[in-house]
Amino acid sequence: MYKIAVPVSIGSLNEDSYPIFLEEFKKAGVERVFVCGLNPPTQTNFEFFSDSEKGACYIDKLKKEGFEVGVWMGSIGHGSTLSYEFGEVRLTHNFDLITDSNGDTKNGVFCPLSEKFLTHFEKVVTLVGKLSPDIIMFDDDFRLNFRGSLYTACCCDKHLKMFSEKIGKFIPREEIAAFIFSRENQNNRKLWMEVQSESMLNFARRMRKALDKVNPKIRMGFCTTPDTWDYSGTDVMELSRAFAGNTEPFVRTFGAPYHNNSLRVTSQIENTRMQASWCRKEGIEVFAEGDVYPRPRYTDKCGSANLELFDLALMASGNLDGVLKYMFDYTRPVNYEMGYVARHARNNPLREGIRRFFKDKKCVGVSIFEEMHQVAAFDISKMAPDFFCHGNFEKMSFTSGGRFFAENGIPTVFEGGDYPIVAFGENARYIKKEDMKNGVIVDIQGALRLNERGFDTGLISYEGRGFEGEYYPETKDTITGLEKVSTCKVECRKEAKVLTKFMPDDTPGSYIYSGEDGIKYYVLCYNALSSLWGFSSGDNVNYSKNYYRQAQLYKVIEELCGKNIPACCLKNPYLYTIQAKSKDEKELSVALFNMNTDEIIDSEILLDGEYSKVEAIGVSASLEGNKVIIDGLPGYKAAVINLIK
């Protein structure tokens, strides 16, 4: 069951606003309410916020109304307030701060090995537990790394001492980064990550123990970050269980509608689905980060349209248990910004359609393989001398494969299936041979990793090289403007079928190859990680998302596995689709998300067969043989259609 949760600031709750909140909750179908703003530190003594009595009152009221009620609170600190209306946090304390390898710190970001801080925070958790919420969630400040100017943490004296005891020698702070990112000894990094892991797990276990003394039935969890999935040595599964104790573990994923400048939410939907696929295998409740920071809608950072697309797509995917949907302003009266709830309510017919059409169906699409643990085993010696470990390791927690295909309108899944498996970059090091039976799609780094494992991908040699354009023989046209793409000059086996060529060198841009073991490969001769997520070069739509590439991908999928994608809609940029089939394959449901400013008009969706009946919500749809013609899907709007044979 997909559950709608909302955060509400304690400062916005009062006798006048409370009835309005209840009415808005009813409109939105809210089932879980997180009360936040309960524990900001004071500037003088760092004692618990004085509003706990008010918090207890409204937690009790909301529970009596039938809501599951949580407290959402900070943990080891962001180092600043999250509202643009307030200044920097100025604290008086004697806690150890998180310290990076340059010796830099940020006030208000506390080390989880600081005994004084741990003791203090146990008292905070005890006080929150006495408010009797159903659930406590720590914010995404629960991380050691990826804090803007702070790199490679924590390198405080306590962490350095703990590390020296593990390895039997002391490494000075200024030498830590070179030591753990050594090109000669990867074990250094593994041992360092173990130390970081122990400090994070220690915090989680201590807070759980403190809460158990008050009420062991209260659930406790946290908001994930790229750091907590792998980089800190532990992972979300281990941490969520430590926080949960004997209760059901849960997490909120990272990746929100306001990220990536809010232009399109496709990549964040895919990142969220990836994380959810890892959690669902482990029995962990997972809900999405439906954040539209900073709010309200006139800030032009992220309006409700992207939030709605994000929420509806994740609901259709069936990967998540719900969403934490940020629909209320934290600092204004409740009736100041009611636009998010109004637009949520307007989409209720779509939600009902998704529930009805997608019920008891299985999502289909190319299978995106993403390995959760990559950092410890990553071989830096194979990378360029200027390889930026900190930044690249953060972006490795995003899905390049999911983004590449989803932004071309091709449906994806993260649970295997009958279509080719996609394994960009380091992920190819971990895929199993039995999962490659329907064909494999890799970038150049993925092909290299498979070659190292003994697979024959048709790749003989490569070197990084920039090109002016990519020639598509079928259309006799060259797509130019590849300056920002990490392309490669490749030599492949003569048996390979070259599909495109980089110009002017006339070197393969992409090819299909059948190995001696019967596995079919489609190789894209570029580095997906750096091209899609913008390290050395930045994203460039001319390479990854042009119309020729999109058409090529559909044909390649059929050639690799012998099956068409059920529904194919070309030349509607950034049309995101979720597709699902019934067990007997007599019904096909397609959710359509127009992640573009242009309206979709008179467009053909080519189907994998003929259907006799179509029902649509949010768009006009009519059947013509093995096609359905859709018309009138505005920019940043969604629709859903159901087809019956």
C-alpha positions in Angstrom: 0.0 0.0 0.0 1.5 3.3 -1.1 1.2 5.7 1.8 1.2 9.5 1.7 3.1 11.2 4.6 3.6 14.9 5.1 6.0 17.0 7.3 4.5 19.8 9.4 6.4 22.3 11.4 5.5 22.5 15.1 5.7 26.3 14.8 2.8 26.3 12.3 0.5 24.3 14.6 -1.9 26.3 16.7 -5.6 26.4 17.6 -6.5 28.3 14.4 -4.3 26.3 12.0 -5.0 22.8 13.3 -8.6 22.4 11.8 -7.3 23.7 8.5 -4.4 21.2 8.6 -6.9 18.4 9.2 -9.0 19.4 6.2 -6.0 19.6 4.0 -4.8 16.2 5.2 -8.2 14.8 4.3 -8.0 16.3 0.8 -4.6 14.7 0.3 -5.3 11.3 1.7 -2.6 11.7 4.3 -2.0 8.7 6.6 1.3 9.7 8.3 2.3 13.1 9.7 5.8 14.0 10.7 6.1 16.8 13.2 9.4 18.7 12.7 11.1 21.7 14.2 11.0 20.2 17.7 14.7 20.1 18.5 16.6 23.1 17.2 19.5 24.0 19.6 19.6 27.3 21.4 22.5 29.7 20.9 23.6 29.6 24.5 23.4 26.2 26.2 22.4 23.7 23.6 19.6 22.4 25.6 16.5 20.8 24.1 14.0 23.1 22.5 11.3 24.4 25.0 8.4 23.4 22.8 8.2 19.8 23.9 4.9 20.3 25.8 3.3 21.7 22.6 4.8 18.8 20.6 3.3 16.3 23.0 -0.1 18.0 22.7 -0.3 17.9 18.9 1.2 14.4 18.6 -1.6 13.2 20.9 -4.3 15.1 19.0 -3.1 13.7 15.6 -2.9 10.2 16.9 -6.5 10.4 18.2 -7.5 11.6 14.7 -6.2 8.3 13.4 -2.9 9.4 11.9 0.4 7.6 12.4 2.5 10.4 13.9 6.3 10.8 13.7 8.9 13.2 14.9 11.4 14.3 12.3 14.6 15.7 13.8 18.2 16.4 13.1 21.0 14.2 14.3 24.7 15.0 14.0 24.0 18.3 12.3 23.9 20.1 9.0 26.0 23.0 10.2 23.4 25.6 9.3 19.7 26.0 9.4 17.7 24.7 6.3 15.4 27.7 6.1 16.7 30.6 3.9 15.0 33.0 6.4 17.5 32.4 9.2 21.2 32.9 9.5 24.1 30.7 10.4 23.8 28.5 13.5 25.9 29.9 16.3 26.4 27.4 19.0 28.1 27.2 22.4 29.2 23.7 23.0 32.2 21.4 23.8 31.5 18.6 21.4 34.0 17.2 18.9 33.3 18.3 15.3 33.5 16.3 12.1 36.9 17.1 10.7 38.0 16.5 7.1 41.4 15.5 5.8 42.4 19.1 5.5 41.7 19.7 9.1 38.6 21.8 8.2 35.4 21.7 10.4 32.0 23.2 10.3 30.3 24.4 13.5 27.2 22.4 14.3 28.4 19.2 12.6 29.2 16.8 15.4 31.4 13.7 15.3 29.5 10.5 16.2 32.5 9.4 18.3 32.2 12.5 20.6 31.2 11.0 23.9 29.9 14.3 25.2 27.7 14.7 22.2 26.5 11.1 22.3 25.5 11.6 26.0 23.7 14.8 25.2 21.9 13.3 22.3 20.8 10.3 24.3 19.0 12.8 26.5 17.4 14.4 23.4 16.1 11.1 22.2 14.8 10.2 25.6 12.8 13.5 25.7 11.4 12.9 22.2 10.5 9.3 23.1 8.5 10.7 26.1 6.3 12.6 23.6 5.0 9.2 22.5 5.2 9.4 18.7 4.8 6.3 16.7 8.0 6.9 14.8 11.2 8.9 15.0 13.1 9.8 11.8 16.6 11.4 11.8 17.3 13.9 8.9 19.9 13.4 6.2 22.5 15.2 8.3 23.2 11.7 9.5 26.3 11.3 7.3 30.0 11.8 7.6 30.8 12.9 4.0 29.5 15.0 1.1 29.2 18.2 3.0 30.1 20.8 0.5 33.6 22.1 1.4 34.4 19.2 3.8 36.2 16.3 2.1 37.1 12.8 3.4 35.7 12.7 6.9 35.8 12.0 9.7 39.5 12.7 10.4 39.1 14.0 13.9 41.6 12.9 16.6 39.3 10.1 17.8 38.8 8.6 14.3 42.5 8.9 13.6 43.3 7.1 16.8 40.7 4.4 16.1 42.2 3.9 12.6 45.8 3.7 13.9 44.7 1.0 16.3 43.2 -1.0 13.5 46.2 -0.8 11.1 48.9 -0.8 13.7 50.4 2.6 12.8 49.5 6.3 12.9 48.7 8.2 9.7 48.8 12.0 10.0 45.6 13.8 9.0 47.3 15.5 6.0 48.3 12.1 4.6 45.0 10.3 5.1 43.4 11.1 1.7 46.5 9.8 -0.2 46.7 6.8 2.1 43.0 5.6 1.7 42.9 6.5 -2.0 46.1 4.8 -2.8 46.6 3.3 -6.2 48.8 0.6 -4.9 46.8 -0.7 -1.8 43.1 -0.8 -1.9 42.9 -2.5 1.5 43.8 0.9 3.1 40.4 2.2 1.9 38.6 -0.9 3.1 40.0 -0.6 6.6 39.3 3.1 6.7 35.7 2.4 5.8 35.4 -0.1 8.6 36.3 2.5 11.1 33.8 5.0 9.7 31.2 2.3 9.8 31.8 1.5 13.4 31.3 5.1 14.5 28.0 5.4 12.5 26.6 2.1 13.8 27.6 3.1 17.4 25.5 6.2 17.1 22.5 4.3 15.8 22.8 1.6 18.5 23.2 4.1 21.3 20.2 6.1 20.3 18.1 2.9 19.9 19.1 1.8 23.4 18.2 5.2 24.9 14.8 5.0 23.2 14.1 1.5 24.3 14.4 2.6 27.9 11.4 4.9 27.2 9.3 2.9 24.8 10.8 0.0 22.7 7.8 0.0 20.4 8.6 3.4 18.9 10.1 2.9 15.4 13.3 4.7 14.6 15.0 5.3 11.2 16.7 7.9 9.1 17.0 9.7 5.8 19.6 8.2 3.4 22.4 9.9 1.5 25.0 8.7 -0.9 27.3 8.5 2.1 25.2 6.0 4.0 24.6 3.6 1.1 28.3 2.7 0.8 30.9 5.4 1.2 30.9 5.3 5.0 31.7 1.6 5.1 28.3 0.5 6.3 25.0 0.6 4.4 21.4 1.6 4.8 20.3 -2.0 5.6 22.7 -2.3 8.5 22.0 1.2 9.8 18.3 0.9 9.5 18.2 -2.3 11.5 20.5 -0.7 14.2 18.1 2.2 14.6 15.0 -0.1 14.4 16.0 -2.5 17.2 13.0 -4.9 17.5 10.7 -2.7 15.4 10.2 -2.7 11.6 13.1 -0.9 9.9 12.4 2.0 7.6 14.3 4.7 5.6 13.5 7.7 3.5 15.5 7.7 0.2 17.6 10.6 -1.2 16.8 12.2 -4.5 14.1 14.9 -4.6 12.2 16.9 -7.2 14.1 20.0 -6.4 17.5 18.4 -7.3 19.3 18.9 -10.6 17.8 22.5 -10.8 14.3 20.9 -10.9 14.3 20.9 -14.7 13.3 17.3 -14.9 12.8 14.7 -12.2 13.4 11.6 -14.4 16.9 10.9 -12.9 15.7 11.3 -9.3 12.8 8.9 -10.0 15.3 6.4 -11.2 17.7 7.0 -8.3 14.8 6.5 -5.9 13.6 3.3 -7.6 17.1 1.9 -7.4 17.4 2.5 -3.7 13.9 1.0 -3.2 14.9 -2.1 -5.0 17.7 -2.7 -2.6 15.5 -2.1 0.5 12.6 -4.2 -0.7 14.8 -7.3 -0.9 15.7 -6.8 2.7 12.1 -6.2 4.1 12.8 -2.6 4.9 10.0 0.0 4.5 11.1 2.7 2.1 9.5 6.0 1.2 10.6 8.7 -1.2 12.0 12.3 -0.6 9.2 14.4 -2.1 10.9 17.6 -1.3 10.3 20.9 -3.1 12.8 23.0 -1.1 12.8 25.8 -0.3 9.0 26.5 -0.8 6.7 28.2 -1.5 5.9 27.9 -5.2 6.9 31.4 -6.2 10.6 30.7 -5.3 10.8 29.2 -8.8 13.0 26.5 -7.5 10.5 23.6 -7.7 6.8 23.9 -8.3 4.1 21.4 -7.6 4.2 19.9 -11.2 7.5 18.2 -10.6 6.4 17.0 -7.2 3.3 15.4 -8.8 5.2 13.7 -11.6 7.7 12.4 -9.1 5.0 11.0 -6.7 2.8 9.5 -9.5 5.6 7.8 -11.3 6.9 6.2 -8.1 3.4 5.1 -7.2 3.0 3.5 -10.7 6.4 1.7 -10.4 5.3 -0.3 -7.4 8.8 -0.1 -6.0 8.0 2.0 -2.9 5.8 1.9 0.2 5.0 5.6 -0.1 6.3 9.2 -0.2 7.1 11.9 2.3 5.5 14.8 0.4 6.5 18.3 1.4 3.2 20.2 0.7 3.2 22.6 3.6 5.4 25.7 4.2 7.4 25.5 7.3 7.5 29.2 8.3 4.2 30.6 7.0 0.6 30.1 8.2 -1.0 27.0 6.7 -3.3 29.0 4.4 -0.4 31.0 2.9 0.6 28.2 0.4 -2.2 25.7 -0.3 -1.2 25.1 -4.0 0.6 21.8 -3.4 -2.3 20.1 -1.8 -4.8 21.5 -4.4 -2.7 20.0 -7.2 -2.3 16.8 -5.4 -6.1 16.5 -5.0 -6.6 17.3 -8.6 -4.5 14.3 -9.6 -6.6 11.9 -7.4 -8.4 10.5 -10.5 -4.9 9.6 -11.9 -3.9 8.0 -8.6 -7.1 5.9 -8.7 -6.4 5.0 -12.3 -2.9 3.9 -11.4 -4.1 1.8 -8.5 -6.8 0.2 -10.7 -4.8 -0.4 -13.9 -1.4 -1.5 -12.3 -2.9 -3.7 -9.7 -1.7 -7.3 -10.0 0.6 -6.4 -13.0 4.3 -6.7 -13.3 6.4 -3.8 -14.6 8.5 -4.5 -17.7 11.5 -2.8 -19.3 15.2 -3.0 -19.6 16.8 -4.4 -16.4 19.0 -1.8 -14.7 21.7 -3.5 -12.7 23.2 -1.3 -9.9 25.6 -2.8 -7.3 25.2 -1.1 -3.9 28.8 -1.7 -2.7 31.4 -0.4 -5.1 33.7 1.9 -3.2 35.9 -0.6 -1.2 36.8 -2.7 -4.3 37.1 0.2 -6.8 40.5 0.0 -8.6 41.7 3.5 -8.8 44.9 2.4 -10.6 42.9 1.9 -13.7 41.6 5.5 -13.7 43.1 8.7 -15.1 45.7 10.5 -12.8 43.2 13.3 -12.2 40.4 11.0 -11.1 38.6 12.8 -8.3 37.7 10.0 -5.8 35.5 12.0 -3.5 33.2 13.4 -6.2 33.1 10.3 -8.4 32.3 8.0 -5.5 29.4 10.2 -4.6 28.0 10.1 -8.1 28.5 6.3 -8.3 25.6 6.0 -5.9 23.3 7.4 -8.7 22.0 5.3 -11.6 23.6 6.1 -14.9 21.9 3.3 -16.7 18.5 4.1 -15.4 18.9 7.8 -16.3 20.2 7.0 -19.8 17.2 4.8 -20.8 14.5 6.6 -18.9 15.3 9.9 -20.5 14.9 8.2 -23.9 11.4 7.1 -23.0 12.3 3.5 -22.5 10.8 1.8 -19.5 13.2 0.4 -16.8 13.0 -2.1 -14.0 15.4 -2.9 -11.2 14.3 -6.5 -10.6 15.4 -8.4 -13.8 13.0 -9.7 -16.4 12.9 -10.7 -20.1 14.8 -7.7 -21.5 18.5 -6.9 -21.7 20.5 -6.0 -18.6 22.2 -2.6 -18.4 25.5 -2.5 -16.5 27.3 0.8 -16.9 30.8 1.3 -15.4 31.8 -0.6 -12.3 28.4 -2.4 -12.1 29.6 -4.7 -14.9 32.1 -6.1 -12.4 29.3 -7.7 -10.4 26.6 -8.9 -12.8 26.1 -12.7 -12.9 26.5 -14.6 -16.1 23.0 -16.1 -15.8 21.5 -12.6 -15.7 23.1 -11.8 -19.1 21.1 -14.3 -21.1 18.9 -11.6 -22.6 21.8 -9.5 -23.8 24.0 -6.9 -22.1 24.2 -3.1 -22.6 27.4 -1.5 -21.4 29.4 1.7 -21.7 33.1 1.6 -22.4 34.0 1.1 -18.7 31.4 -1.7 -18.4 32.9 -3.4 -21.4 36.4 -3.2 -19.8 35.2 -4.6 -16.5 33.6 -7.6 -18.4 36.8 -8.1 -20.4 38.8 -8.3 -17.2 36.4 -11.0 -16.0 37.0 -13.1 -19.1 34.0 -12.2 -21.1 34.4 -11.3 -24.8 32.6 -8.0 -25.5 34.3 -7.5 -28.8 36.4 -4.7 -27.4 40.1 -4.9 -28.3 41.4 -1.5 -27.2 40.4 2.0 -26.4 41.7 5.5 -25.5 39.9 8.6 -24.4 39.4 10.9 -27.4 37.1 13.8 -28.2 35.2 13.9 -31.5 33.2 16.4 -33.6 30.2 14.2 -34.2 28.6 10.7 -34.5 27.5 9.4 -37.9 24.4 7.2 -38.1 24.6 5.2 -41.4 20.9 4.3 -41.4 19.9 8.0 -41.7 23.2 9.2 -43.4 23.3 12.0 -40.9 25.9 13.1 -38.3 24.9 14.4 -34.9 27.5 17.1 -33.9 28.2 18.9 -30.6 29.9 16.1 -28.7 32.5 18.3 -27.0 31.1 17.7 -23.5 30.9 13.9 -23.8 33.6 11.5 -22.6 34.0 9.6 -25.9 36.6 7.0 -26.7 38.5 5.9 -29.8 37.8 2.2 -29.9 39.1 -0.9 -31.8 36.6 -3.7 -31.8 36.6 -7.2 -33.4 35.9 -7.4 -37.1 32.8 -9.6 -36.3 31.2 -6.7 -34.5 28.3 -4.8 -36.2 29.2 -1.1 -36.0 26.0 0.9 -35.6 27.5 4.4 -35.4 30.9 6.0 -36.0 32.7 8.9 -34.4 33.8 11.5 -36.9 36.2 12.5 -38.4 38.2 9.4 -37.3 35.6 7.0 -38.6 36.0 5.0 -35.3 33.1 2.9 -33.7 30.6 5.0 -31.7 28.5 2.0 -30.8 28.3 -1.6 -31.8 26.7 -5.0 -31.3 28.7 -8.1 -30.8 27.9 -11.8 -30.2 30.5 -13.5 -28.0 31.5 -17.2 -28.3 29.5 -18.0 -25.2 26.3 -16.8 -27.0 26.0 -13.6 -25.0 25.0 -10.5 -27.1 26.5 -7.1 -26.3 25.6 -3.6 -27.2 28.6 -1.3 -26.4 28.3 2.5 -26.2 31.8 3.9 -26.7 31.7 6.5 -24.0 32.0 6.9 -20.3 28.5 7.1 -18.9 29.3 8.2 -15.4 31.3 11.3 -16.3 29.1 12.2 -19.3 25.7 11.9 -17.5 26.7 13.3 -14.1 29.1 16.0 -15.2 32.6 15.5 -13.8 35.2 15.9 -16.5 32.8 17.0 -19.1 29.1 17.3 -18.3 25.9 16.1 -19.8 25.3 16.5 -23.5 22.0 15.7 -25.0 23.3 15.4 -28.5 24.9 12.1 -27.7 22.6 10.4 -25.3 19.2 11.7 -26.1 18.9 12.5 -29.8 16.1 11.0 -31.9 18.4 8.6 -33.8 19.8 7.2 -30.5 16.3 6.7 -29.2 15.2 4.8 -32.3 18.4 2.8 -32.2 17.9 1.7 -28.6 14.5 0.2 -29.4 15.9 -1.8 -32.3 18.9 -2.9 -30.3 16.7 -4.2 -27.5 14.8 -6.3 -29.9 17.9 -7.6 -31.5 19.5 -8.6 -28.2 16.6 -10.4 -26.6 14.1 -11.1 -29.5 11.3 -9.0 -27.9 9.9 -5.5 -28.4 9.3 -3.1 -25.6 5.5 -3.3 -25.2 4.9 0.4 -26.0 7.2 2.6 -28.0 6.6 6.4 -28.4 9.3 8.2 -30.4 10.2 11.9 -30.7 8.6 13.2 -27.6 11.6 14.4 -25.6 11.7 13.3 -22.0 8.5 11.3 -22.1 9.0 9.0 -19.1 7.0 5.7 -19.1 6.2 3.0 -16.6 4.8 -0.1 -18.3 3.3 -3.2 -16.8 1.7 -6.4 -18.1 -0.8 -8.8 -16.6 0.3 -12.4 -15.9 -1.5 -13.7 -18.9 -0.2 -10.8 -21.0 -3.7 -9.8 -22.2 -3.5 -6.4 -20.5 -0.9 -3.7 -20.8 -0.9 -0.6 -18.6 1.2 2.4 -19.6 1.8 5.5 -17.3 3.0 8.5 -19.3 4.9 11.4 -17.7 5.6 14.4 -19.9 8.8 15.8 -18.4 9.0 18.5 -21.0 7.5 22.0 -21.6 5.9 20.9 -24.9 2.5 19.4 -25.1 2.3 15.9 -26.7 0.0 16.1 -29.7 -1.2 13.4 -32.2 1.6 10.9 -31.2 1.7 7.2 -32.1 2.5 4.6 -29.5 3.6 1.5 -31.3 2.4 -1.6 -29.4 3.7 -5.1 -29.3 0.5 -6.5 -30.7 -3.1 -5.6 -31.4 -5.4 -4.6 -28.6 -9.2 -4.4 -28.8 -9.9 -1.9 -26.0 -8.3 1.2 -24.6 -9.2 3.3 -21.5 -7.3 6.5 -20.7 -7.2 9.0 -17.9 -5.5 12.4 -18.5 -5.1 12.1 -22.3 -7.1 11.3 -25.4 -6.4 7.8 -26.7 -7.7 5.8 -29.7 -6.7 2.5 -31.2 -5.5 2.0 -34.8 -4.4 -1.6 -35.3 -1.2 -2.1 -33.3 -1.0 1.5 -32.4 -2.7 3.8 -29.9 -2.8 7.5 -30.9 -2.6 9.9 -27.9 -3.3 13.6 -28.0 -3.4 16.5 -25.5 -0.9 15.7 -22.8 0.4 19.1 -21.6 3.9 19.7 -20.4 4.7 18.5 -16.9 1.5 16.5 -16.8 0.8 12.7 -16.4 -1.7 10.3 -17.9 -2.4 6.5 -17.7 -3.8 4.2 -20.3 -4.9 0.6 -20.1 -5.1 -1.8 -23.1 -6.9 -5.1 -23.3 -6.5 -7.7 -26.0 
